[in-house]
Amino acid sequence: MRADTSIARKTRRGTRRRAVPILATPPLPVLVGGTALVLTGALGLWQLLPDVEPTVGAGHGRGMSQVGAFDNARAGWNAEEILGHYYPGAELGQIGATTIGVRLQAQDDATLDTYAAAGAQVAGRMIGPGEAAHLTPMPDGGASVVVTAGCDGEVLWQSATDDPYVYPIGAGPGRPADEHLTLCGGTAYRGALGVALENGSYRTVNQVDIEDYLAGVLPAEMQANWADQGAFEALRAQAIAARSYALAEDRYPYAQTCDTTDCQVYPGTVKEDARTTDAVAATVGTVLLRDGLILRSEYSAAPDGGRPADIETFAVGPAPGDLVESLPIPALPELPADPGPTIEALAGESVIDTEYRRLGGPGSSIGAPIGPEMLLPQRAGTYRLYTNGVIVATKTLGAQVVDFSTLLQLVPEVGDQVPGSAGSRPKPGGAQGDPLVEGAPQLPDLADVGPAPDPNAAPDPNAATDPGAATGPGAATGPGVSTDPNAAATPDASGTDAAPGPEMSSGVDPNFAPEQILEPDPGAVPPPLQPNAVPTE
């Protein structure tokens, strides 16, 4: 029997009412008793047709029944009639373009490792097609960023950012597939992907336009082929209910909703289908309201067709006018006029760059850089080679100048990359062997944080010296150098024995252990590059 119950349509410009006939009792023309199924013993039409079944289980039975919506749509109901039956007293409202944050629960406790076939944006700069961004959330709300060639290729650059998101190269909903961000070893998502901390645990968030979000939700909650079974109106009703439910959510400080049956099933783009996308487009911006606020319109796959809900028992969210409309992708900074800017210039100054500049840059005693910044073992920090030494940087120890011998203890495989004789053990005649550039001062060890020694500094009058030792800036002097009267003499170029010199020193603080650097600092070190790696304690 049809009643004259009406459903109102509310927009930002006011309320427009029209009569919508609602069935007081939904007709289920094919209702057959049978074996008990989940919650009831009733079988609906959906169970008698091939390939028609709930997508994610029977659910809790509150609100709209997806099964009932299917049956009613096949009986000739439109989406508004279906919604008016299951949510009596609700109104229809309209929203503008809106972004929603979705917690991707399968990514909990993992770094974010993502790329896009067309390239992406992160930390204020572009990354190329297929280049992967690896983000680890930081306590200050930002993230450390490592960009690699592919998901596990060489490190191209790394930095830190106060905007912990990776963005597609183009703004707005409905972007093509090659712009979707894909998890390394996982699925793709529309919109932006970012990271957050929740009580010290890593979280991954998808910031996505609400209509793009629904394109992923709808085929996961209902079957797209219901459109081929005469139930397209059920898909339209589902789109409105799902949009309302998501926008009324407020689960986390960093995201409104999640991607599992705890909220709504949302697998990204993997199940997107033109038929369900059409249903989303046919209802764009439409939501259910109670007293002007967006209704958290619960629904399920209750197999008995369900019953009207008491919407007063459902939570509500914001008013349509209070929603935060979609924001554009942050603009990239203008590139330098130089047609060939360096990666370091584009990425911003690193901790090592800052220390190198403080020391005086290429004109300083440490010399010119050799190669890019590289990761230390266990990704405990970074280092960079220079002609006269190395700068090592970690979150716990900061940036320090060390000698090549110290680096070789940490990274033995770089022995063939250091210049000249620096790759071998230090030689007699100096605390670190012969300087690589004439006149270059001795480099401090890891215990000596600070700028390189001044070659013009006056010698320490209390330092232990040897009459036969050299007195130039490359000589080993000072309280850190021990003398040994039994040290073996080293022949000079003429073949005669030179006067005994001070015994060689490793250039490393005897109380220093390389493990001091190689102990990772969770939450502070550059992120691991393995796809979806779970941090260890």
C-alpha positions in Angstrom: 0.0 0.0 0.0 1.3 3.4 -1.0 1.2 6.3 1.5 1.6 10.0 1.0 4.7 10.3 3.2 7.0 12.9 1.7 10.7 13.5 1.6 12.1 17.0 1.4 15.0 18.2 -0.7 17.1 20.8 1.1 19.8 22.9 -0.7 22.0 25.8 0.4 19.4 28.0 -1.2 16.5 26.7 0.9 14.1 23.8 1.1 12.1 22.5 -1.9 9.5 19.9 -1.1 7.8 17.4 -3.4 5.6 14.5 -2.8 7.3 11.2 -3.0 5.1 8.2 -2.5 6.6 5.8 0.0 5.5 2.2 0.4 4.4 1.6 4.0 5.3 -2.1 3.6 7.8 -3.0 0.9 6.5 -5.4 -1.7 8.8 -8.5 -2.0 7.2 -10.3 -4.9 9.4 -13.4 -4.6 9.8 -14.2 -1.0 10.4 -17.9 -0.2 10.9 -19.5 3.2 13.9 -21.6 3.5 17.0 -22.6 5.5 18.2 -20.1 8.1 20.6 -17.5 6.6 22.8 -15.4 8.9 20.1 -13.4 10.6 16.8 -14.6 9.2 15.2 -17.5 7.3 13.8 -15.4 4.5 15.1 -15.5 1.0 14.8 -12.5 -1.3 14.8 -12.2 -5.1 18.5 -11.4 -5.0 19.3 -14.9 -3.8 17.4 -16.6 -6.7 19.2 -14.8 -9.5 22.7 -15.6 -10.7 25.6 -13.4 -9.6 23.4 -11.4 -7.3 24.5 -11.4 -3.6 25.7 -9.1 -0.9 29.2 -7.9 -1.4 30.5 -7.7 2.2 28.1 -9.8 4.3 24.8 -9.5 6.0 25.8 -6.7 8.4 24.0 -5.4 11.4 20.5 -4.9 9.9 20.1 -1.2 10.8 18.9 1.3 8.1 18.7 0.5 4.4 18.9 -3.1 3.4 21.0 -3.4 0.2 19.1 -6.6 -0.5 15.7 -4.9 0.0 16.9 -2.0 -2.1 17.7 -4.5 -4.9 14.3 -6.1 -4.6 12.5 -2.7 -4.5 14.4 -1.3 -7.5 13.4 -4.3 -9.5 9.8 -3.7 -8.4 10.0 -0.2 -9.9 11.0 2.0 -7.0 13.4 4.9 -7.6 16.3 5.8 -5.3 14.3 8.5 -3.6 11.5 6.1 -2.8 13.9 3.5 -1.5 15.6 6.0 0.8 12.3 7.5 1.9 11.2 4.1 3.1 14.3 3.2 5.0 15.0 6.6 6.5 11.5 8.1 7.1 11.7 11.8 8.0 15.0 12.4 6.4 15.5 15.2 3.9 17.7 15.4 0.8 20.4 18.1 0.7 23.1 19.1 -1.6 26.9 19.7 -1.0 29.6 21.2 -3.0 33.0 19.7 -3.9 34.3 18.2 -0.7 37.5 16.2 0.3 37.4 13.4 2.8 40.2 11.7 4.7 40.2 7.9 4.8 42.5 5.8 7.0 43.9 2.9 5.1 43.9 0.3 7.9 45.9 -2.3 6.0 48.8 0.2 5.9 48.9 0.7 9.7 52.4 0.7 11.2 54.0 0.9 7.8 55.8 3.7 5.9 54.0 5.1 2.9 55.7 3.9 -0.3 54.0 5.2 -3.4 54.4 6.3 -7.0 52.4 7.2 -10.1 53.0 6.3 -13.7 52.7 10.0 -14.7 54.8 11.3 -11.8 53.7 13.1 -8.6 54.4 15.9 -6.2 56.0 15.7 -2.8 57.8 18.1 -0.5 57.1 21.0 -2.8 58.7 19.5 -5.9 57.9 17.1 -8.8 59.0 13.5 -9.0 59.3 11.7 -12.3 57.2 9.0 -13.8 57.7 5.8 -11.8 59.9 7.5 -9.1 58.7 6.4 -5.7 58.2 8.6 -2.6 58.8 7.0 0.8 57.3 9.0 3.7 57.7 8.4 7.4 55.6 10.5 9.8 57.4 12.7 12.3 56.2 13.9 15.7 56.0 17.5 14.6 53.3 16.6 12.0 55.6 16.6 9.1 57.4 13.7 7.4 60.8 12.6 6.3 60.9 11.9 2.5 63.1 9.6 0.5 62.7 9.5 -3.3 64.0 6.5 -5.2 64.1 5.3 -8.8 61.3 2.8 -8.7 60.1 1.4 -5.4 63.4 -0.1 -4.4 66.0 1.6 -6.7 68.8 4.0 -5.9 68.1 7.0 -3.7 67.6 10.2 -5.8 67.1 12.7 -3.0 65.8 13.0 0.5 64.4 15.8 2.6 61.9 16.7 5.3 58.6 18.4 4.8 55.9 19.9 7.0 53.3 18.7 4.4 53.3 14.9 4.8 51.4 14.1 1.6 52.2 12.9 -1.9 49.9 14.6 -4.5 49.0 13.6 -8.1 50.3 15.9 -10.8 46.9 17.3 -11.6 44.2 18.7 -9.3 40.5 17.9 -9.2 38.4 14.7 -9.2 38.2 12.2 -12.1 41.9 12.2 -12.9 43.2 9.6 -15.4 44.6 6.2 -14.2 48.3 7.1 -14.9 47.9 9.9 -12.3 46.6 7.7 -9.5 49.0 7.1 -6.7 49.9 3.4 -6.4 51.2 1.7 -3.2 54.4 -0.2 -3.9 53.2 -3.8 -4.0 49.6 -2.7 -3.6 46.6 -1.0 -5.2 46.0 2.5 -6.6 44.1 5.4 -5.1 42.7 8.7 -6.4 43.6 11.9 -4.6 46.6 12.3 -2.3 48.3 9.9 0.1 49.9 11.0 3.3 51.1 9.9 6.7 50.2 10.7 10.3 51.1 9.5 13.8 48.6 8.1 16.2 50.0 7.4 19.7 53.3 6.8 18.1 52.0 4.4 15.5 52.2 5.1 11.7 49.0 5.7 9.8 48.4 6.2 6.1 45.7 8.5 4.9 44.0 9.0 1.5 42.7 12.6 1.1 40.2 12.2 -1.8 37.3 14.0 -3.3 34.1 12.5 -2.0 32.9 11.5 -5.5 36.2 9.8 -6.3 35.9 8.0 -3.0 32.4 6.8 -3.8 33.6 5.4 -7.1 35.7 3.0 -5.1 33.2 2.3 -2.3 30.1 1.6 -4.4 31.3 -1.5 -6.3 32.8 -2.9 -3.0 29.5 -2.5 -1.1 27.1 -3.5 -4.0 27.6 -5.4 -7.1 27.9 -3.3 -10.3 26.0 -5.9 -12.2 22.9 -5.1 -10.3 22.5 -2.4 -12.9 22.1 -5.1 -15.5 19.5 -6.9 -13.3 17.2 -3.9 -13.4 18.3 -2.5 -10.1 20.3 0.7 -11.1 18.1 2.7 -8.7 19.4 0.6 -5.8 22.9 1.7 -6.8 21.8 5.3 -6.8 20.3 4.9 -3.3 23.5 3.3 -2.2 25.5 6.2 -3.5 23.5 8.7 -1.5 23.5 6.6 1.7 27.3 6.0 1.4 28.0 9.7 0.7 26.0 10.7 3.7 27.5 8.1 6.0 31.1 9.1 5.2 30.6 12.8 5.5 28.9 12.4 8.9 31.9 10.4 10.2 34.5 11.9 12.6 36.6 9.0 13.8 40.2 10.3 13.9 42.1 13.6 14.2 43.7 12.9 10.9 40.9 11.2 8.9 37.1 11.2 9.0 36.6 7.5 8.2 38.3 4.2 7.4 38.4 1.7 4.6 37.0 -1.5 6.1 33.7 -2.9 7.3 34.2 -0.9 10.5 33.2 2.1 8.3 32.7 1.4 4.6 34.7 -1.0 2.4 37.0 1.1 0.2 39.7 -0.7 -1.8 40.9 2.2 -3.8 40.4 2.0 -7.6 40.8 -1.8 -8.0 37.0 -2.5 -8.2 35.9 0.7 -10.0 33.2 0.0 -12.6 31.5 2.2 -15.1 28.1 1.1 -13.9 28.6 2.1 -10.3 30.5 5.3 -11.3 27.4 6.3 -13.4 25.3 5.8 -10.2 27.6 8.1 -8.3 27.5 10.7 -11.1 23.7 10.5 -11.2 23.5 11.5 -7.5 26.5 13.9 -7.3 26.5 16.0 -4.1 23.2 14.5 -2.8 23.1 13.6 0.9 20.5 12.7 3.6 19.8 15.2 6.3 18.2 15.2 9.7 17.3 18.6 11.1 19.7 20.2 8.5 22.7 18.0 9.5 24.1 15.2 7.4 22.7 11.9 8.6 25.1 9.0 9.3 22.8 6.7 7.3 23.7 3.2 8.4 22.9 0.4 6.0 23.6 -3.4 5.7 22.9 -6.4 3.5 20.1 -7.7 5.8 18.7 -10.6 3.7 15.1 -10.2 4.8 14.7 -6.8 3.2 15.1 -4.8 6.4 12.7 -2.4 8.0 12.5 1.4 8.3 15.0 2.9 10.7 14.4 5.3 13.5 16.7 8.1 12.2 16.6 9.8 15.6 18.9 7.0 16.8 21.5 7.7 14.1 24.3 10.2 14.6 24.6 13.3 12.5 27.5 15.2 11.1 28.0 18.8 10.0 25.6 20.9 7.9 26.3 21.0 4.2 27.5 24.6 4.5 30.0 23.6 7.2 32.0 21.1 5.1 35.5 22.0 4.0 35.4 22.2 0.2 38.1 20.5 -1.8 41.4 22.4 -1.8 43.7 22.6 -4.8 47.0 20.8 -4.8 49.7 23.1 -3.3 51.4 25.1 -5.9 55.0 24.1 -6.7 57.7 26.7 -6.0 59.1 28.5 -9.1 62.2 26.8 -10.5 65.5 28.7 -10.7 66.3 30.4 -14.0 69.2 28.0 -14.4 67.9 25.4 -17.0 69.8 22.6 -15.3 69.3 23.0 -11.5 70.8 20.4 -9.3 68.7 17.8 -7.4 70.0 19.3 -4.2 68.9 22.8 -5.2 65.4 21.6 -6.1 65.0 19.4 -3.0 66.2 22.1 -0.5 69.2 22.2 1.7 69.9 19.1 3.7 71.6 18.9 7.1 74.9 18.0 5.5 74.5 20.9 3.0 74.0 23.3 5.9 77.1 22.1 7.7 79.1 22.2 4.5 78.1 25.8 3.9 78.9 26.7 7.6 82.4 25.3 7.1 82.9 27.5 4.1 81.8 25.3 1.2 84.3 24.4 -1.6 86.8 26.8 -0.3 86.9 25.2 3.1 89.5 22.7 4.3 87.2 19.7 3.6 87.3 20.5 -0.1 84.8 19.8 -2.9 82.0 17.2 -2.8 82.4 13.8 -4.4 79.1 12.3 -5.4 75.6 12.7 -3.8 74.5 12.1 -0.3 74.2 8.4 0.6 72.5 6.4 3.3 74.4 4.8 6.1 73.8 1.1 6.9 70.5 0.4 8.6 69.4 3.8 7.2 70.7 5.4 10.4 71.6 8.6 8.7 73.4 9.9 5.6 77.0 10.8 4.6 78.7 12.6 1.8 82.3 12.3 0.5 84.5 15.3 0.0 88.1 15.5 -1.3 89.5 15.9 2.2 87.0 14.0 4.4 83.4 13.1 5.0 80.3 14.7 6.6 78.1 12.3 8.5 74.6 13.3 9.6 72.2 11.5 11.9 69.2 12.7 13.9 70.8 11.9 17.2 74.4 13.1 16.6 73.7 15.9 14.1 76.2 16.7 11.3 79.9 15.9 11.9 83.1 16.0 10.0 84.9 12.7 10.1 87.9 11.2 8.4 87.9 8.5 5.7 89.1 5.8 8.2 86.0 6.4 10.3 83.7 6.1 7.3 85.4 2.9 6.2 84.5 1.4 9.6 80.9 2.2 9.0 80.7 1.6 5.2 83.6 -0.6 4.2 82.4 -1.0 0.6 83.1 2.7 -0.2 86.9 2.0 -0.1 87.2 2.3 -3.9 85.3 5.6 -3.9 87.4 7.7 -1.6 90.1 9.8 -3.3 93.8 8.8 -3.5 95.3 6.9 -0.7 92.4 7.8 1.7 90.8 4.4 1.2 93.7 2.6 3.1 94.6 2.7 6.7 96.2 5.9 7.9 100.0 6.0 7.5 102.8 7.0 9.9 103.6 10.6 10.0 100.1 11.9 10.8 97.1 11.1 12.8 95.2 10.4 9.7 97.9 9.7 7.2 99.1 12.3 4.6 96.6 15.0 3.8 95.0 14.5 0.4 95.5 18.1 -0.5 98.6 19.9 0.4 98.0 22.2 3.3 94.7 20.7 4.3 94.3 20.4 8.1 93.7 17.2 10.0 90.0 16.3 10.1 88.4 15.7 13.6 87.0 12.4 14.6 83.4 11.8 15.6 84.0 13.0 19.1 85.0 16.4 17.7 81.8 18.1 16.5 82.2 21.5 15.0 84.0 23.2 12.1 87.2 21.9 10.6 90.4 23.1 12.3 91.8 26.4 11.2 95.1 25.9 9.4 96.3 29.3 10.6 95.6 28.5 14.3 98.5 28.8 16.7 99.8 25.5 18.0 98.9 24.4 21.5 102.0 25.1 23.7 101.0 22.2 25.9 100.8 19.7 23.1 103.2 16.8 23.0 105.5 17.2 20.0 108.4 15.3 18.5 111.6 17.1 17.3 111.6 15.0 14.2 107.9 15.5 13.3 106.7 17.8 10.6 105.5 21.2 11.7 103.2 22.1 8.9 99.4 22.0 9.0 99.3 18.4 8.0 101.5 17.3 11.0 100.0 15.3 13.8 100.3 17.4 17.0 98.2 17.9 20.1 97.2 16.0 23.2 95.3 13.4 21.2 98.5 12.1 19.6 100.7 9.7 21.5 104.5 9.3 21.0 106.4 6.0 20.9 110.2 6.1 21.0 110.1 2.5 19.6 108.1 3.4 16.6 109.6 2.2 13.3 111.2 4.8 11.2 109.9 5.4 7.7 112.3 5.7 4.8 112.2 9.0 3.0 112.4 9.5 -0.8 116.2 9.4 -0.8 116.2 5.9 0.8 117.6 7.1 4.1 115.7 6.6 7.4 113.8 9.6 8.6 113.8 10.6 12.2 111.3 8.6 14.3 107.8 10.2 14.2 104.8 9.8 16.3 103.0 6.6 16.1 100.0 6.4 13.7 96.5 7.0 15.1 93.3 5.7 13.7 91.8 9.2 13.8 88.9 7.7 15.8 88.0 8.4 19.4 89.0 5.2 21.2 85.8 5.4 23.2 83.7 5.7 20.1 81.9 2.7 18.6 80.4 2.8 15.1 77.3 1.2 16.5 76.7 4.6 18.1 75.8 5.9 14.7 74.2 2.7 13.4 71.6 2.5 16.1 68.4 3.6 14.3 66.3 6.2 15.9 62.6 5.3 15.3 60.5 8.1 14.1 63.5 10.2 13.2 65.7 8.4 10.7 65.1 8.3 7.0 62.4 5.8 6.2 63.1 2.2 5.1 62.8 1.7 1.3 61.2 -1.8 1.4 57.6 -1.7 0.2 55.2 -1.5 3.2 57.9 -2.4 5.7 56.8 -2.6 9.2 59.1 -0.7 11.6 60.7 -2.9 14.2 61.2 -2.0 17.8 
